[in-house]
Amino acid sequence: MAAVEYLGHSTEAYKAAKSRLEGKFGGQRRQIDLHLEELDQFRPIRPGNAKDLDRCADLTHVIVVSLKEAG
């Protein structure tokens, strides 16, 4: 990956690479943002469609747990 490709192999380079990757692809805040974005894009629940309701409930549960963990 270009973001860390040229950092080298030292301890400091490893720490920098880990930090860059965490900021770009991970981290608690990033995960919460992704879940909230997914909720924003969620289509309205179609009448009589239990699968839509289950998906909404699952997504809501994940967001609530993530927000509680984040304080």
N, C-alpha and C positions, 0 to 999 in steps of 0.2 A: 504494500500500500504506500502510496506516495507521501502520505502524511508523516510516516516514520522511517521510510526507506533509507534515508541518508544520515540517520542519527548516530550510527555506529553501534558498538557492542559493549561499551563500558557500563558500569553501574549507573552513572549519571544519565547516559543515553537511554538506558532501559527505563529509568524513572520518568524521563521526559516523554518517551514513546508511550508509556502506560498512561500518563497524564493526558496526552493529546488524544489518544484513542478513547479514553474514558469521557473526555469532554465532547468528543464528536459523536460517539455511539452509545455511551452508557451514562451512568450516573443516575441518581435518584430523581433529580429535577428533570432530566431528559426523558426518563421513563414516564413520569407524571404528565409531561407535556404531550407525549405520544398518545397516552391513554385519553387525555382530554380532547385531543384532536380527533381521535377515533370516535369519541362520543359526539362531537360536533358534526361529524359526517354521517352519523347514524340516521338512516331513513326512518320515517314514522312507522310505528308498528302497524302492520296490516291486520284488519279485523279477522279473527278466527285463525291467526297464524301463531301457533304456540312457539315455533322456532324463533320468530322475531322477538317474542317476549322473553324467551330463555336467553337469547343473545344479549338483549338489553340488561337483563338482570345480572348476567355474568360480568358484563362490562362495568356496570355500576358497582358491583361488589369489588372488583379489582381496583377501581379508582378509589373507593372509600378506604380500602385496606392500605393502598399506597399513600394516600394523604395522611392517614393516621400514623403510619410509620415515619413519615416525614415531619410529623409534629405540626 
